[in-house]
Amino acid sequence: MKYVDKSCREFTELTAGKVPVPGGGSVSALAGALGVALGTMVGNYTVGKKKYMDVENEISRCMEETERIRIELLELVQADIDAFEPLSALYSMKDDGTGEKDRMMEEALNNSCAVPLQIMSKCARAIELAGVYADKGSTIMTSDAGASAILCKGAMEAASLNVYINTSSMKNRQKAEALNEECEEMLAKYTVMADEIFGRVSAACKG
C-alpha cells in the first residue's frame, strides 16, 4: 500500500514513530498537497456564481492547474520515500575501500535532492495561484486562499531542508552549491510572495 493511501491517523503515527519514513520530504509533499487543495476549494466556491462571471474562465484554468499540482504532490510523497530508502541503506553499508560506496552514495544523495526540489517548484507555482484565488476568488473563501499560500510556503521551506541536509554530504561541492542556489532562489522569491498574500488576506479577514 502506498503511504498516501493510509489513513491520516496511520500516516501521522508512522511519521511520529522510530522509522526513517515518512520523513521531512514526504511530509512536505503532503502538506503542499493540502495547501494547494485549499486553493481549488476556493475556485469551486467561485465558479458558477453570477458575481464572479468576469473571472470564471481564469479561475477555472487555475483550478485545473491546482488539481494537477495536488495530484503531483501526492505522487511525490511516495517518490521521496522511495528515493530515501536506498540512501538510508547506504549509511549502514560497509566501505570495501574500492570507492564503490562513495559512488553509490553520491548518486543516492543526488536522487534524494531531486524530489524535494520538485516539491519546492510545485509549491512555488501553487503560491502564485493562491494569489489569484485571494485576489479574484469568492470573498467568503478569502481565508482559505491565504491558508493555501502559507501552507505551501511552509511545505517549500521544509522541503528545502531536505535538499540542504543531502547536499552537505556530497563530495561534489560544485553540484552541491548549484542545488543549494536553486533552493535559495526559490525561497527568496516565493516566501516573500506568500507572506504578501497572507498579509493581504489577513487584513481583509480583519475588516
mmCIF file of the C-alpha atoms, coordinates in Angstrom:
data_MODEL
# 
_entry.id   MODEL 
# 
loop_
_atom_site.group_PDB 
_atom_site.id 
_atom_site.type_symbol 
_atom_site.label_atom_id 
_atom_site.label_alt_id 
_atom_site.label_comp_id 
_atom_site.label_asym_id 
_atom_site.label_entity_id 
_atom_site.label_seq_id 
_atom_site.pdbx_PDB_ins_code 
_atom_site.Cartn_x 
_atom_site.Cartn_y 
_atom_site.Cartn_z 
_atom_site.occupancy 
_atom_site.B_iso_or_equiv 
_atom_site.pdbx_formal_charge 
_atom_site.auth_seq_id 
_atom_site.auth_comp_id 
_atom_site.auth_asym_id 
_atom_site.auth_atom_id 
_atom_site.pdbx_PDB_model_num 
ATOM 1   C CA . MET A 1 1   ? 0.000   0.000  0.000   1.00 0.00 ? 1   MET A CA 1 
ATOM 2   C CA . LYS A 1 2   ? 1.261   3.477  -0.881  1.00 0.00 ? 2   LYS A CA 1 
ATOM 3   C CA . TYR A 1 3   ? 1.672   5.833  2.027   1.00 0.00 ? 3   TYR A CA 1 
ATOM 4   C CA . VAL A 1 4   ? -0.901  8.281  0.641   1.00 0.00 ? 4   VAL A CA 1 
ATOM 5   C CA . ASP A 1 5   ? -3.489  5.501  0.741   1.00 0.00 ? 5   ASP A CA 1 
ATOM 6   C CA . LYS A 1 6   ? -3.111  5.148  4.502   1.00 0.00 ? 6   LYS A CA 1 
ATOM 7   C CA . SER A 1 7   ? -5.469  6.945  6.845   1.00 0.00 ? 7   SER A CA 1 
ATOM 8   C CA . CYS A 1 8   ? -4.453  10.307 8.272   1.00 0.00 ? 8   CYS A CA 1 
ATOM 9   C CA . ARG A 1 9   ? -4.075  8.624  11.672  1.00 0.00 ? 9   ARG A CA 1 
ATOM 10  C CA . GLU A 1 10  ? -1.800  5.884  10.285  1.00 0.00 ? 10  GLU A CA 1 
ATOM 11  C CA . PHE A 1 11  ? 0.330   8.345  8.360   1.00 0.00 ? 11  PHE A CA 1 
ATOM 12  C CA . THR A 1 12  ? 0.898   10.588 11.357  1.00 0.00 ? 12  THR A CA 1 
ATOM 13  C CA . GLU A 1 13  ? 1.589   7.625  13.643  1.00 0.00 ? 13  GLU A CA 1 
ATOM 14  C CA . LEU A 1 14  ? 4.225   6.331  11.203  1.00 0.00 ? 14  LEU A CA 1 
ATOM 15  C CA . THR A 1 15  ? 5.741   9.790  10.967  1.00 0.00 ? 15  THR A CA 1 
ATOM 16  C CA . ALA A 1 16  ? 5.918   10.038 14.745  1.00 0.00 ? 16  ALA A CA 1 
ATOM 17  C CA . GLY A 1 17  ? 7.462   6.588  15.109  1.00 0.00 ? 17  GLY A CA 1 
ATOM 18  C CA . LYS A 1 18  ? 11.076  5.443  15.195  1.00 0.00 ? 18  LYS A CA 1 
ATOM 19  C CA . VAL A 1 19  ? 11.164  4.667  11.470  1.00 0.00 ? 19  VAL A CA 1 
ATOM 20  C CA . PRO A 1 20  ? 13.027  6.569  8.723   1.00 0.00 ? 20  PRO A CA 1 
ATOM 21  C CA . VAL A 1 21  ? 9.964   7.165  6.557   1.00 0.00 ? 21  VAL A CA 1 
ATOM 22  C CA . PRO A 1 22  ? 7.760   9.139  6.215   1.00 0.00 ? 22  PRO A CA 1 
ATOM 23  C CA . GLY A 1 23  ? 10.230  11.944 6.813   1.00 0.00 ? 23  GLY A CA 1 
ATOM 24  C CA . GLY A 1 24  ? 10.568  15.637 6.137   1.00 0.00 ? 24  GLY A CA 1 
ATOM 25  C CA . GLY A 1 25  ? 10.419  15.365 2.353   1.00 0.00 ? 25  GLY A CA 1 
ATOM 26  C CA . SER A 1 26  ? 7.327   13.194 2.108   1.00 0.00 ? 26  SER A CA 1 
ATOM 27  C CA . VAL A 1 27  ? 5.551   15.188 4.821   1.00 0.00 ? 27  VAL A CA 1 
ATOM 28  C CA . SER A 1 28  ? 6.406   18.393 2.942   1.00 0.00 ? 28  SER A CA 1 
ATOM 29  C CA . ALA A 1 29  ? 4.791   16.993 -0.193  1.00 0.00 ? 29  ALA A CA 1 
ATOM 30  C CA . LEU A 1 30  ? 1.649   16.068 1.725   1.00 0.00 ? 30  LEU A CA 1 
ATOM 31  C CA . ALA A 1 31  ? 1.489   19.483 3.368   1.00 0.00 ? 31  ALA A CA 1 
ATOM 32  C CA . GLY A 1 32  ? 1.844   21.106 -0.046  1.00 0.00 ? 32  GLY A CA 1 
ATOM 33  C CA . ALA A 1 33  ? -0.934  18.924 -1.440  1.00 0.00 ? 33  ALA A CA 1 
ATOM 34  C CA . LEU A 1 34  ? -3.228  20.034 1.389   1.00 0.00 ? 34  LEU A CA 1 
ATOM 35  C CA . GLY A 1 35  ? -2.307  23.659 0.813   1.00 0.00 ? 35  GLY A CA 1 
ATOM 36  C CA . VAL A 1 36  ? -2.966  23.572 -2.904  1.00 0.00 ? 36  VAL A CA 1 
ATOM 37  C CA . ALA A 1 37  ? -6.238  21.700 -2.330  1.00 0.00 ? 37  ALA A CA 1 
ATOM 38  C CA . LEU A 1 38  ? -7.484  24.718 -0.391  1.00 0.00 ? 38  LEU A CA 1 
ATOM 39  C CA . GLY A 1 39  ? -6.881  26.834 -3.484  1.00 0.00 ? 39  GLY A CA 1 
ATOM 40  C CA . THR A 1 40  ? -9.017  24.544 -5.601  1.00 0.00 ? 40  THR A CA 1 
ATOM 41  C CA . MET A 1 41  ? -11.725 24.708 -2.947  1.00 0.00 ? 41  MET A CA 1 
ATOM 42  C CA . VAL A 1 42  ? -11.795 28.497 -3.290  1.00 0.00 ? 42  VAL A CA 1 
ATOM 43  C CA . GLY A 1 43  ? -12.230 28.016 -7.029  1.00 0.00 ? 43  GLY A CA 1 
ATOM 44  C CA . ASN A 1 44  ? -15.141 25.645 -6.501  1.00 0.00 ? 44  ASN A CA 1 
ATOM 45  C CA . TYR A 1 45  ? -16.923 28.298 -4.448  1.00 0.00 ? 45  TYR A CA 1 
ATOM 46  C CA . THR A 1 46  ? -16.254 30.908 -7.138  1.00 0.00 ? 46  THR A CA 1 
ATOM 47  C CA . VAL A 1 47  ? -17.087 29.234 -10.451 1.00 0.00 ? 47  VAL A CA 1 
ATOM 48  C CA . GLY A 1 48  ? -20.771 29.302 -11.329 1.00 0.00 ? 48  GLY A CA 1 
ATOM 49  C CA . LYS A 1 49  ? -21.543 32.369 -9.239  1.00 0.00 ? 49  LYS A CA 1 
ATOM 50  C CA . LYS A 1 50  ? -23.016 35.326 -11.101 1.00 0.00 ? 50  LYS A CA 1 
ATOM 51  C CA . LYS A 1 51  ? -20.920 37.734 -9.062  1.00 0.00 ? 51  LYS A CA 1 
ATOM 52  C CA . TYR A 1 52  ? -17.705 36.210 -10.445 1.00 0.00 ? 52  TYR A CA 1 
ATOM 53  C CA . MET A 1 53  ? -18.674 35.643 -14.083 1.00 0.00 ? 53  MET A CA 1 
ATOM 54  C CA . ASP A 1 54  ? -15.961 38.021 -15.303 1.00 0.00 ? 54  ASP A CA 1 
ATOM 55  C CA . VAL A 1 55  ? -13.207 35.871 -13.759 1.00 0.00 ? 55  VAL A CA 1 
ATOM 56  C CA . GLU A 1 56  ? -14.822 32.446 -14.181 1.00 0.00 ? 56  GLU A CA 1 
ATOM 57  C CA . ASN A 1 57  ? -12.621 31.344 -17.091 1.00 0.00 ? 57  ASN A CA 1 
ATOM 58  C CA . GLU A 1 58  ? -9.450  32.416 -15.319 1.00 0.00 ? 58  GLU A CA 1 
ATOM 59  C CA . ILE A 1 59  ? -10.457 30.705 -12.089 1.00 0.00 ? 59  ILE A CA 1 
ATOM 60  C CA . SER A 1 60  ? -11.405 27.547 -13.989 1.00 0.00 ? 60  SER A CA 1 
ATOM 61  C CA . ARG A 1 61  ? -7.930  27.443 -15.517 1.00 0.00 ? 61  ARG A CA 1 
ATOM 62  C CA . CYS A 1 62  ? -6.396  27.932 -12.078 1.00 0.00 ? 62  CYS A CA 1 
ATOM 63  C CA . MET A 1 63  ? -8.472  25.050 -10.748 1.00 0.00 ? 63  MET A CA 1 
ATOM 64  C CA . GLU A 1 64  ? -7.249  22.728 -13.488 1.00 0.00 ? 64  GLU A CA 1 
ATOM 65  C CA . GLU A 1 65  ? -3.678  23.616 -12.596 1.00 0.00 ? 65  GLU A CA 1 
ATOM 66  C CA . THR A 1 66  ? -4.039  23.364 -8.831  1.00 0.00 ? 66  THR A CA 1 
ATOM 67  C CA . GLU A 1 67  ? -5.709  19.977 -9.164  1.00 0.00 ? 67  GLU A CA 1 
ATOM 68  C CA . ARG A 1 68  ? -2.824  18.762 -11.296 1.00 0.00 ? 68  ARG A CA 1 
ATOM 69  C CA . ILE A 1 69  ? -0.303  20.063 -8.760  1.00 0.00 ? 69  ILE A CA 1 
ATOM 70  C CA . ARG A 1 70  ? -2.213  18.411 -5.898  1.00 0.00 ? 70  ARG A CA 1 
ATOM 71  C CA . ILE A 1 71  ? -2.029  15.018 -7.616  1.00 0.00 ? 71  ILE A CA 1 
ATOM 72  C CA . GLU A 1 72  ? 1.639   15.506 -8.473  1.00 0.00 ? 72  GLU A CA 1 
ATOM 73  C CA . LEU A 1 73  ? 2.491   16.400 -4.884  1.00 0.00 ? 73  LEU A CA 1 
ATOM 74  C CA . LEU A 1 74  ? 0.729   13.286 -3.639  1.00 0.00 ? 74  LEU A CA 1 
ATOM 75  C CA . GLU A 1 75  ? 2.841   11.238 -6.043  1.00 0.00 ? 75  GLU A CA 1 
ATOM 76  C CA . LEU A 1 76  ? 5.943   12.945 -4.629  1.00 0.00 ? 76  LEU A CA 1 
ATOM 77  C CA . VAL A 1 77  ? 5.063   11.715 -1.129  1.00 0.00 ? 77  VAL A CA 1 
ATOM 78  C CA . GLN A 1 78  ? 5.853   8.184  -2.274  1.00 0.00 ? 78  GLN A CA 1 
ATOM 79  C CA . ALA A 1 79  ? 8.665   9.303  -4.579  1.00 0.00 ? 79  ALA A CA 1 
ATOM 80  C CA . ASP A 1 80  ? 10.511  10.873 -1.647  1.00 0.00 ? 80  ASP A CA 1 
ATOM 81  C CA . ILE A 1 81  ? 10.144  7.713  0.409   1.00 0.00 ? 81  ILE A CA 1 
ATOM 82  C CA . ASP A 1 82  ? 11.378  5.605  -2.500  1.00 0.00 ? 82  ASP A CA 1 
ATOM 83  C CA . ALA A 1 83  ? 14.391  7.892  -3.012  1.00 0.00 ? 83  ALA A CA 1 
ATOM 84  C CA . PHE A 1 84  ? 15.379  7.916  0.659   1.00 0.00 ? 84  PHE A CA 1 
ATOM 85  C CA . GLU A 1 85  ? 15.314  4.182  1.320   1.00 0.00 ? 85  GLU A CA 1 
ATOM 86  C CA . PRO A 1 86  ? 18.436  3.362  -0.793  1.00 0.00 ? 86  PRO A CA 1 
ATOM 87  C CA . LEU A 1 87  ? 20.295  6.258  0.839   1.00 0.00 ? 87  LEU A CA 1 
ATOM 88  C CA . SER A 1 88  ? 19.325  5.027  4.276   1.00 0.00 ? 88  SER A CA 1 
ATOM 89  C CA . ALA A 1 89  ? 20.670  1.566  3.436   1.00 0.00 ? 89  ALA A CA 1 
ATOM 90  C CA . LEU A 1 90  ? 23.964  3.009  2.193   1.00 0.00 ? 90  LEU A CA 1 
ATOM 91  C CA . TYR A 1 91  ? 24.680  4.739  5.501   1.00 0.00 ? 91  TYR A CA 1 
ATOM 92  C CA . SER A 1 92  ? 24.963  1.327  7.161   1.00 0.00 ? 92  SER A CA 1 
ATOM 93  C CA . MET A 1 93  ? 26.828  -0.306 4.257   1.00 0.00 ? 93  MET A CA 1 
ATOM 94  C CA . LYS A 1 94  ? 30.447  -1.273 4.955   1.00 0.00 ? 94  LYS A CA 1 
ATOM 95  C CA . ASP A 1 95  ? 33.065  0.552  2.862   1.00 0.00 ? 95  ASP A CA 1 
ATOM 96  C CA . ASP A 1 96  ? 35.181  -2.023 0.990   1.00 0.00 ? 96  ASP A CA 1 
ATOM 97  C CA . GLY A 1 97  ? 37.805  0.534  0.000   1.00 0.00 ? 97  GLY A CA 1 
ATOM 98  C CA . THR A 1 98  ? 37.062  0.335  -3.734  1.00 0.00 ? 98  THR A CA 1 
ATOM 99  C CA . GLY A 1 99  ? 35.262  3.676  -3.877  1.00 0.00 ? 99  GLY A CA 1 
ATOM 100 C CA . GLU A 1 100 ? 32.014  1.972  -4.885  1.00 0.00 ? 100 GLU A CA 1 
ATOM 101 C CA . LYS A 1 101 ? 30.211  3.074  -1.738  1.00 0.00 ? 101 LYS A CA 1 
ATOM 102 C CA . ASP A 1 102 ? 31.229  6.696  -2.370  1.00 0.00 ? 102 ASP A CA 1 
ATOM 103 C CA . ARG A 1 103 ? 29.948  6.491  -5.945  1.00 0.00 ? 103 ARG A CA 1 
ATOM 104 C CA . MET A 1 104 ? 26.669  4.961  -4.874  1.00 0.00 ? 104 MET A CA 1 
ATOM 105 C CA . MET A 1 105 ? 26.323  7.463  -2.037  1.00 0.00 ? 105 MET A CA 1 
ATOM 106 C CA . GLU A 1 106 ? 26.817  10.419 -4.348  1.00 0.00 ? 106 GLU A CA 1 
ATOM 107 C CA . GLU A 1 107 ? 24.172  9.081  -6.722  1.00 0.00 ? 107 GLU A CA 1 
ATOM 108 C CA . ALA A 1 108 ? 21.737  8.415  -3.881  1.00 0.00 ? 108 ALA A CA 1 
ATOM 109 C CA . LEU A 1 109 ? 22.288  11.887 -2.405  1.00 0.00 ? 109 LEU A CA 1 
ATOM 110 C CA . ASN A 1 110 ? 21.615  13.461 -5.773  1.00 0.00 ? 110 ASN A CA 1 
ATOM 111 C CA . ASN A 1 111 ? 18.414  11.414 -6.176  1.00 0.00 ? 111 ASN A CA 1 
ATOM 112 C CA . SER A 1 112 ? 17.324  12.379 -2.681  1.00 0.00 ? 112 SER A CA 1 
ATOM 113 C CA . CYS A 1 113 ? 17.697  16.067 -3.591  1.00 0.00 ? 113 CYS A CA 1 
ATOM 114 C CA . ALA A 1 114 ? 15.664  15.758 -6.783  1.00 0.00 ? 114 ALA A CA 1 
ATOM 115 C CA . VAL A 1 115 ? 12.313  15.051 -5.140  1.00 0.00 ? 115 VAL A CA 1 
ATOM 116 C CA . PRO A 1 116 ? 12.310  17.911 -2.591  1.00 0.00 ? 116 PRO A CA 1 
ATOM 117 C CA . LEU A 1 117 ? 13.359  20.261 -5.380  1.00 0.00 ? 117 LEU A CA 1 
ATOM 118 C CA . GLN A 1 118 ? 10.305  19.157 -7.328  1.00 0.00 ? 118 GLN A CA 1 
ATOM 119 C CA . ILE A 1 119 ? 8.166   19.693 -4.233  1.00 0.00 ? 119 ILE A CA 1 
ATOM 120 C CA . MET A 1 120 ? 9.552   23.211 -3.916  1.00 0.00 ? 120 MET A CA 1 
ATOM 121 C CA . SER A 1 121 ? 8.888   24.007 -7.562  1.00 0.00 ? 121 SER A CA 1 
ATOM 122 C CA . LYS A 1 122 ? 5.286   22.823 -7.389  1.00 0.00 ? 122 LYS A CA 1 
ATOM 123 C CA . CYS A 1 123 ? 4.669   24.711 -4.152  1.00 0.00 ? 123 CYS A CA 1 
ATOM 124 C CA . ALA A 1 124 ? 6.105   27.832 -5.776  1.00 0.00 ? 124 ALA A CA 1 
ATOM 125 C CA . ARG A 1 125 ? 3.528   27.662 -8.542  1.00 0.00 ? 125 ARG A CA 1 
ATOM 126 C CA . ALA A 1 126 ? 0.802   26.887 -6.006  1.00 0.00 ? 126 ALA A CA 1 
ATOM 127 C CA . ILE A 1 127 ? 1.697   30.082 -4.139  1.00 0.00 ? 127 ILE A CA 1 
ATOM 128 C CA . GLU A 1 128 ? 1.295   32.090 -7.354  1.00 0.00 ? 128 GLU A CA 1 
ATOM 129 C CA . LEU A 1 129 ? -2.116  30.524 -7.912  1.00 0.00 ? 129 LEU A CA 1 
ATOM 130 C CA . ALA A 1 130 ? -3.109  31.156 -4.293  1.00 0.00 ? 130 ALA A CA 1 
ATOM 131 C CA . GLY A 1 131 ? -2.544  34.833 -5.031  1.00 0.00 ? 131 GLY A CA 1 
ATOM 132 C CA . VAL A 1 132 ? -5.038  34.654 -7.891  1.00 0.00 ? 132 VAL A CA 1 
ATOM 133 C CA . TYR A 1 133 ? -7.591  32.907 -5.677  1.00 0.00 ? 133 TYR A CA 1 
ATOM 134 C CA . ALA A 1 134 ? -7.041  35.504 -2.950  1.00 0.00 ? 134 ALA A CA 1 
ATOM 135 C CA . ASP A 1 135 ? -7.468  38.449 -5.322  1.00 0.00 ? 135 ASP A CA 1 
ATOM 136 C CA . LYS A 1 136 ? -10.231 37.143 -7.601  1.00 0.00 ? 136 LYS A CA 1 
ATOM 137 C CA . GLY A 1 137 ? -11.903 34.235 -5.847  1.00 0.00 ? 137 GLY A CA 1 
ATOM 138 C CA . SER A 1 138 ? -15.007 34.230 -3.691  1.00 0.00 ? 138 SER A CA 1 
ATOM 139 C CA . THR A 1 139 ? -14.601 36.722 -0.859  1.00 0.00 ? 139 THR A CA 1 
ATOM 140 C CA . ILE A 1 140 ? -16.226 34.338 1.614   1.00 0.00 ? 140 ILE A CA 1 
ATOM 141 C CA . MET A 1 141 ? -13.312 31.948 0.985   1.00 0.00 ? 141 MET A CA 1 
ATOM 142 C CA . THR A 1 142 ? -10.536 34.530 1.309   1.00 0.00 ? 142 THR A CA 1 
ATOM 143 C CA . SER A 1 143 ? -9.118  32.933 4.449   1.00 0.00 ? 143 SER A CA 1 
ATOM 144 C CA . ASP A 1 144 ? -8.675  29.623 2.623   1.00 0.00 ? 144 ASP A CA 1 
ATOM 145 C CA . ALA A 1 145 ? -6.744  31.311 -0.175  1.00 0.00 ? 145 ALA A CA 1 
ATOM 146 C CA . GLY A 1 146 ? -4.399  32.800 2.415   1.00 0.00 ? 146 GLY A CA 1 
ATOM 147 C CA . ALA A 1 147 ? -4.088  29.453 4.156   1.00 0.00 ? 147 ALA A CA 1 
ATOM 148 C CA . SER A 1 148 ? -3.212  27.875 0.802   1.00 0.00 ? 148 SER A CA 1 
ATOM 149 C CA . ALA A 1 149 ? -0.352  30.317 0.277   1.00 0.00 ? 149 ALA A CA 1 
ATOM 150 C CA . ILE A 1 150 ? 1.099   29.992 3.755   1.00 0.00 ? 150 ILE A CA 1 
ATOM 151 C CA . LEU A 1 151 ? 0.831   26.188 3.874   1.00 0.00 ? 151 LEU A CA 1 
ATOM 152 C CA . CYS A 1 152 ? 2.594   25.924 0.531   1.00 0.00 ? 152 CYS A CA 1 
ATOM 153 C CA . LYS A 1 153 ? 5.263   28.298 1.810   1.00 0.00 ? 153 LYS A CA 1 
ATOM 154 C CA . GLY A 1 154 ? 5.843   26.083 4.836   1.00 0.00 ? 154 GLY A CA 1 
ATOM 155 C CA . ALA A 1 155 ? 5.979   22.988 2.638   1.00 0.00 ? 155 ALA A CA 1 
ATOM 156 C CA . MET A 1 156 ? 8.524   24.674 0.389   1.00 0.00 ? 156 MET A CA 1 
ATOM 157 C CA . GLU A 1 157 ? 10.735  25.706 3.297   1.00 0.00 ? 157 GLU A CA 1 
ATOM 158 C CA . ALA A 1 158 ? 10.543  22.246 4.841   1.00 0.00 ? 158 ALA A CA 1 
ATOM 159 C CA . ALA A 1 159 ? 11.440  20.609 1.520   1.00 0.00 ? 159 ALA A CA 1 
ATOM 160 C CA . SER A 1 160 ? 14.469  22.892 1.178   1.00 0.00 ? 160 SER A CA 1 
ATOM 161 C CA . LEU A 1 161 ? 15.916  21.482 4.395   1.00 0.00 ? 161 LEU A CA 1 
ATOM 162 C CA . ASN A 1 162 ? 15.854  18.039 2.814   1.00 0.00 ? 162 ASN A CA 1 
ATOM 163 C CA . VAL A 1 163 ? 17.937  19.378 -0.047  1.00 0.00 ? 163 VAL A CA 1 
ATOM 164 C CA . TYR A 1 164 ? 20.438  21.055 2.271   1.00 0.00 ? 164 TYR A CA 1 
ATOM 165 C CA . ILE A 1 165 ? 20.926  18.019 4.509   1.00 0.00 ? 165 ILE A CA 1 
ATOM 166 C CA . ASN A 1 166 ? 21.783  15.926 1.450   1.00 0.00 ? 166 ASN A CA 1 
ATOM 167 C CA . THR A 1 167 ? 23.999  18.471 -0.294  1.00 0.00 ? 167 THR A CA 1 
ATOM 168 C CA . SER A 1 168 ? 26.008  18.842 2.926   1.00 0.00 ? 168 SER A CA 1 
ATOM 169 C CA . SER A 1 169 ? 27.181  15.236 2.472   1.00 0.00 ? 169 SER A CA 1 
ATOM 170 C CA . MET A 1 170 ? 28.024  15.500 -1.223  1.00 0.00 ? 170 MET A CA 1 
ATOM 171 C CA . LYS A 1 171 ? 31.670  15.265 -2.236  1.00 0.00 ? 171 LYS A CA 1 
ATOM 172 C CA . ASN A 1 172 ? 30.946  17.106 -5.473  1.00 0.00 ? 172 ASN A CA 1 
ATOM 173 C CA . ARG A 1 173 ? 30.792  20.564 -3.930  1.00 0.00 ? 173 ARG A CA 1 
ATOM 174 C CA . GLN A 1 174 ? 30.130  22.312 -7.235  1.00 0.00 ? 174 GLN A CA 1 
ATOM 175 C CA . LYS A 1 175 ? 26.978  20.246 -7.705  1.00 0.00 ? 175 LYS A CA 1 
ATOM 176 C CA . ALA A 1 176 ? 26.005  20.746 -4.071  1.00 0.00 ? 176 ALA A CA 1 
ATOM 177 C CA . GLU A 1 177 ? 26.324  24.523 -4.285  1.00 0.00 ? 177 GLU A CA 1 
ATOM 178 C CA . ALA A 1 178 ? 24.327  24.602 -7.529  1.00 0.00 ? 178 ALA A CA 1 
ATOM 179 C CA . LEU A 1 179 ? 21.488  22.715 -5.844  1.00 0.00 ? 179 LEU A CA 1 
ATOM 180 C CA . ASN A 1 180 ? 21.645  24.974 -2.790  1.00 0.00 ? 180 ASN A CA 1 
ATOM 181 C CA . GLU A 1 181 ? 21.494  28.037 -5.021  1.00 0.00 ? 181 GLU A CA 1 
ATOM 182 C CA . GLU A 1 182 ? 18.435  26.653 -6.807  1.00 0.00 ? 182 GLU A CA 1 
ATOM 183 C CA . CYS A 1 183 ? 16.719  26.328 -3.431  1.00 0.00 ? 183 CYS A CA 1 
ATOM 184 C CA . GLU A 1 184 ? 17.738  29.760 -2.269  1.00 0.00 ? 184 GLU A CA 1 
ATOM 185 C CA . GLU A 1 185 ? 16.439  31.441 -5.409  1.00 0.00 ? 185 GLU A CA 1 
ATOM 186 C CA . MET A 1 186 ? 13.013  29.852 -4.999  1.00 0.00 ? 186 MET A CA 1 
ATOM 187 C CA . LEU A 1 187 ? 12.872  30.660 -1.299  1.00 0.00 ? 187 LEU A CA 1 
ATOM 188 C CA . ALA A 1 188 ? 13.896  34.280 -1.834  1.00 0.00 ? 188 ALA A CA 1 
ATOM 189 C CA . LYS A 1 189 ? 11.083  34.871 -4.322  1.00 0.00 ? 189 LYS A CA 1 
ATOM 190 C CA . TYR A 1 190 ? 8.223   32.732 -3.099  1.00 0.00 ? 190 TYR A CA 1 
ATOM 191 C CA . THR A 1 191 ? 8.401   33.057 0.672   1.00 0.00 ? 191 THR A CA 1 
ATOM 192 C CA . VAL A 1 192 ? 8.096   36.818 0.194   1.00 0.00 ? 192 VAL A CA 1 
ATOM 193 C CA . MET A 1 193 ? 5.192   36.306 -2.214  1.00 0.00 ? 193 MET A CA 1 
ATOM 194 C CA . ALA A 1 194 ? 3.399   34.004 0.235   1.00 0.00 ? 194 ALA A CA 1 
ATOM 195 C CA . ASP A 1 195 ? 3.890   36.470 3.083   1.00 0.00 ? 195 ASP A CA 1 
ATOM 196 C CA . GLU A 1 196 ? 2.459   39.266 0.942   1.00 0.00 ? 196 GLU A CA 1 
ATOM 197 C CA . ILE A 1 197 ? -0.610  37.160 0.117   1.00 0.00 ? 197 ILE A CA 1 
ATOM 198 C CA . PHE A 1 198 ? -1.010  36.262 3.780   1.00 0.00 ? 198 PHE A CA 1 
ATOM 199 C CA . GLY A 1 199 ? -0.771  39.932 4.731   1.00 0.00 ? 199 GLY A CA 1 
ATOM 200 C CA . ARG A 1 200 ? -3.451  40.962 2.241   1.00 0.00 ? 200 ARG A CA 1 
ATOM 201 C CA . VAL A 1 201 ? -5.750  38.157 3.289   1.00 0.00 ? 201 VAL A CA 1 
ATOM 202 C CA . SER A 1 202 ? -5.185  38.748 6.983   1.00 0.00 ? 202 SER A CA 1 
ATOM 203 C CA . ALA A 1 203 ? -6.072  42.421 6.586   1.00 0.00 ? 203 ALA A CA 1 
ATOM 204 C CA . ALA A 1 204 ? -9.190  41.552 4.584   1.00 0.00 ? 204 ALA A CA 1 
ATOM 205 C CA . CYS A 1 205 ? -10.304 38.999 7.179   1.00 0.00 ? 205 CYS A CA 1 
ATOM 206 C CA . LYS A 1 206 ? -9.891  41.509 9.990   1.00 0.00 ? 206 LYS A CA 1 
ATOM 207 C CA . GLY A 1 207 ? -12.009 44.002 8.042   1.00 0.00 ? 207 GLY A CA 1 
# 
